[in-house]
Amino acid sequence: MTKLSKKFFALLLVGIMVFALAGCGNPAKETTKETDEGKEELIVVGYAQVGAESDWRTANTVSFQSTFVEENGYKLIFDDAQQKQENQIKAIRNFIQQEVDYIVLAPVVETGWETVLGEAKEAGIPVILSDRMIDVSDDSLYVAWVGGNFVKEGNDAVEWLDGYLKELGRENETINIVTLQGTIGSSAQVGRTQGVEEKLSEHPNWVMLDKQTGEFTQSKGQEVMESFLKSYDDIDVVIAENDNMAFGAIDAIKAAGKVPGKDIIIIGFDAVKAAFEAMIAGDLNCSVECNPLHGPRVAEIIQKLEKGEKVEKIQYVDEGVFPADTAADIIDSRLY
């Protein structure tokens, strides 16, 4: 029995479940394959997601779940790794065993993927990376990567801060900064930290007092910010490598009797809708966008691969920088 026929037989066995779980979407039957029996077969996609640590991650998950639906010719097998690499490796091996057509991976960290992705390659299953990059010696282990330009995001944050301090007439002051880093070793953390440090070197009067991981979560961000406030008397700026950690920092600053957004300038990343609400409230000064809506772009890649077309290896999504004074005008147009 061919792989295609076996998959068709398996789909028949779980047909009722697939029908019940199918989500919304636009009819796109041209995305389906035809089996040897002449009937349409869904393209099966296994998605190994990091977890649900932030509003951004939730929006990213929804983007995939609303794109890869039966009406669009897909079956999505979704796995939440709960921020553990070992769970993602297990999920990928399960996808291989189930003979999915494509694997999408949002890696928890950059390293440690050589073996399992080698197994996927040997099985003939293309791997597409979403959001975070991996560090491997053989880049043929994945066919494409879709995500934000994290180094540029870090650059953009510092460039915005430079302009804002000039507006306040503080460009010549000593500026003390602390950074709430994301999960250490993740692409977003590595890139944003690098981007900030690159531009920081252009400002000799700016001092990075400390940086510590807040693990991309609000609770950990609050905990780390509380520690910073006890250790340093004069913090001028907080750079939080995602909005959720910025929210935690805001709570810690308020609890310490200071005014977030005024006494301490706060910059976040992701530009989720809640960040716009925080900016309107005056608590957050700026959020640098990291677009989570990767589902449609990944679907485009899969359709090109289905047709035997070549795809670009690196595909950046469109992103912007949103200061607080733009938030009220933009918030209603945000999709995440």
N, C-alpha and C positions, 0 to 999 in steps of 0.2 A: 504494500500500500504506500503511495507517495505521501510525502509530508503534507501536501495540500489536501489530499483526500482524508488523511487522518484528522486534520484540523476541522474539516467539514463535518466528519462524523462526530467529533467532540462537540462541535457547536450544536449539532442536532440534539445531543443528549442534554445540553444545558440551555436549550433554546428558550424555554419558558422563563428561566431565571434572567437571561439576557433581556428578554422583552420587558420583564417587570422592572429591571433596574435601569433601563434606557432613560436618558435625560432629554433635555430640550436641545434643539438644534435645527438647522435648515436642511431640507432634503438635499442630499448630495450623493445620489446612488452611483454616480460615475466613479466614486472613490472605492467602491467595492471591487473584489476580484471575482472571477468566475471559476468554479471548480470543474473537474473533469466531467462531472455530471451535468454541466451547463447551468448550475444555479449559483446565485451570488453568495459570496463569502465575505464576512467582515474582516477588515484589517485589524489584527490584534496588537495592541500597544501596551507594554508593561511600563508603568511609571514608578520609579523608586524615588519618592519625595523625602526631603530632609525631615520634615515634621510639621508642627503647627505652632512654631515659637513666636510668631509675630503676625500682625495684620497683613503685612506684605505677603507672607507665606500662604496665608489663607486665601488671599486674592489670586495668587499664583495657582494654587490647587483648583480653585473654582474655574479659572481660565481653561485648564486642561479638562476638567470634568464636563464643562459645557461645550467643548469643542469635539472631544473624542467620544461621540455618542452614536448609537445605532443609526439614527436618521442621517448622519453624515457618513455612514459606511464603516464605522469603527466599533471595536469593543475595547474598553479601557480596563486594564487590571491595575488597580491603584494600591500602593503600599506606603504606609507612613512609618518611617524609620525611627521616629522619636529621637532624632539627633544622634543616632548611634551608627557608626560606619559598619559595624558587624551586622546590623539589621539590614542595611542596604545590600551588602554582599550576599547575604542569605536570600534577599528578595530577587536579586539578579539571577542567582542560580535557580531559583524557582521559576523565573520567567523562561530561562533556557530550557528547563525540564518541560515546561508547558508549550514549548516551541512557538513562542510569540513571534510576530513578524518584525517588530521593532522594540527596542528598549530605550526609554528616556531616563536619564539619571541626573538628579540635582545633588551633586556629591556633598556630603557633610564636610569633608576636608579634601585637600588636593592630592595627597599621596596615598599609596597603598592599593592602587586599582589594577596594576599590571596583570596579576594572575586571573582575576575574575573576568576582566574585559577580554583577556586572551581567550578565555573559555567561550565567551559570547562570539568572538571573531571566528573561532574554530567551528562554532555551530552555525555560522553564516547569518547571524542576526546583527543588523546595523545598530549602533549605539549613537544616540543623539544626546548631547549634554545641554542642560537647562540651568541658567543662572550662574552656577559656579564652575570654574575650570578645574582640570586635573593636571597633575605633573607626572607624565609618563615618558619613557624613552622612545616609544613608538606611537606617533600620533595617528597611525592608521587604526588604532583601537577604537576610535570614534570617528564618525563621518562628518559631524558638524557640532558647533557650539552656538547657542543662542543666549544672549544676556546683555547686561549693562557693561559699560566701560568703567570699571571700578576705579582705575587710576585717574581717569578724567574726572570722575565724580569727586575724588579727593582734591584734585586741582581746583575744580569749580568751587568747592566749599571755601577754600582759602582765598581764592580770588574775590568771592563775595564778601568775606570777612574784611579783606583789605579795603574794598570800596566802602563798606559800612563804617569802619573805623575812621576813614577819611571824612565821611559825612558827619560823624560825631566830633570831629576835630581831635581825635585821639591817635592819629597815625604816628606820632613821635613818642608816645608813651611806652613804657615797658608793659607788655601784655602777657599775662600769665594764663596758660592754657592747660587743661586736662583733657584726656581722651578716654572715652568709654569705647573700647574695641569690641568687635564682634567675636564670634567663635574663632579662636586662634588656629590658623592654618586654613581657614576657609578663604575662597577667592575674594569674597567681598571684604573681609578683614584685611587680607594681604594687599589688595589693590587700593582700598581707601586709605590705609595707613601709609602706603608708599606715596600716594598722590598728595596727601597732606604734608608729609615730610619733604617731598621735592620742593614744594612752594614755600614751606616754612623757612627753608634755608635762605630765601630771598629777603627775609625780615629779621635782621640781627637783634632787634629790640623785642622780638617775640620769644617767650620762654615756654617750652613744653615741660611743665612741672612733673607730670606723671601720666602714665597710660596703663590701663588694666582692662582685662576682658569683662564685659557684662553679659557675654554669651547670647547677645541679641534679644534678651528678655527684659521685660519691664522690672520685674522683681529684683533681678541681679543688677540691673542698671541702677536702681535705687540704692541697693546695698553698697555698691562700689562708690557711688556719689556721696553717700553718707560718710564713708571712710575718707574720701578726698577732703570733704569739708572739715573734718576733724584734724586732718594733717596739714592743711594749708589755709592760711588766713585770708589770702588775697587772690582768689580765683576770678579772672576776668571773663574767660570763655570756656564753655564745655563743647567739645566736638563728640557727638554720640554717633557711632557708626550705623545706627538705625533709629527710626522714630520711636520704637517701643522703649529703648534704653533712654532716649531723651525724655519720654514721659516719666520714667522712673527717676531721672535726675531732677525733673521739675518738682516731683513730690518731695524729694529729699531737700531741695533748696527751700521750698515753702516751710517744711518742718523745722529748718534751721533758722527761720525768721527772716529770710532774705526774699527778694522779689525776682523770680525768674523772668528773663527777658529784659530786665532793667539792671539790677545789680550784677547779674551774670548773663552774658550773651550765650544763647544756646542754639547750636546748629545740629539738625538731624539729617538722616538719609532715608529715602524711600518715597517720601511725599504721599503717604496714604491720606485718606480723607480726614482721619482723626488728627493728623498733623496740621491740616488746614484749620480745623476747629481750635487747636491749641494756639495757632498763630493769631486767629481772630480774637481769642481771649487774651492775647498779649503775653503768653507764657513762652512761646517758641519764636525765635527770630527768623529762622530760615530752614527750609528742607530741600535737600538736593534729590531730585527724582531718580528712582530706580524702577523702571517699568516692569511690573510683574506679569503682564498679559502675554505670556509666551506661547500659549496653546495654538493660536492661529498660525504663528510663524513656524512652529514645529510641524503643523499639519501641511503647510506649503512645502516644507523640505521633504516630508514623506511622499507627497504626491509627485514631486520631481523624481525621487528615487524610484517610485513605482513605474515611472515612464522611462527609466534608464538614463535620466539626465544627470549631469554633474551639479553639485551644490557648492556654494562657498563654505569654506571651512569655519570661518569666524563671522558671525552675524550679530551686529549690535542692534539693540532696540533704541528707539528715539527717547531722549530724556531731556529734562529741563531743570532750571533752578528757580525756586519759588520763595522770595522774601515775604515777610509778614504783610507788607503793605499791598500785596497782590491777592492775598488769600480770599478775602470776601468776594472779589469779582470772579474767582476761578472755582470756588468750592463746589458749586452746583453742577459743574461740568465734569467733575471727577468720577471715574468709573470704579475706583477702588480706594 
